[in-house]
């Protein structure tokens, strides 16, 4: 019960993008591919990324469309929204 209330307070302090990132990293991987729960989770995550509190600016949209290459391997890098750290790019092949 105590852990749940601490988690609730921590989640309440996060912005919509950070919550969306947690959902895509912590919730979605545990769901089955052909179950409706995964589709619902993905839809909710996308809405969190687009919400007013986590809305994308024009610069964010441009950076989302242009993925820089990884300096180590040359693969595409994706922007990750930091929860306990600043936003950062991560190589797709390292995931």
PyMOL commands that set and color helices and strands:
alter all, ss='L'
color gray80, all
select helices_A, chain A and resi 2-12+16-30+36-50+52-54+58-65+92-94
alter helices_A, ss='H'
color red, helices_A
select strands_A, chain A and resi 77-80+88-91
alter strands_A, ss='S'
color yellow, strands_A
deselect
rebuild
show_as cartoon
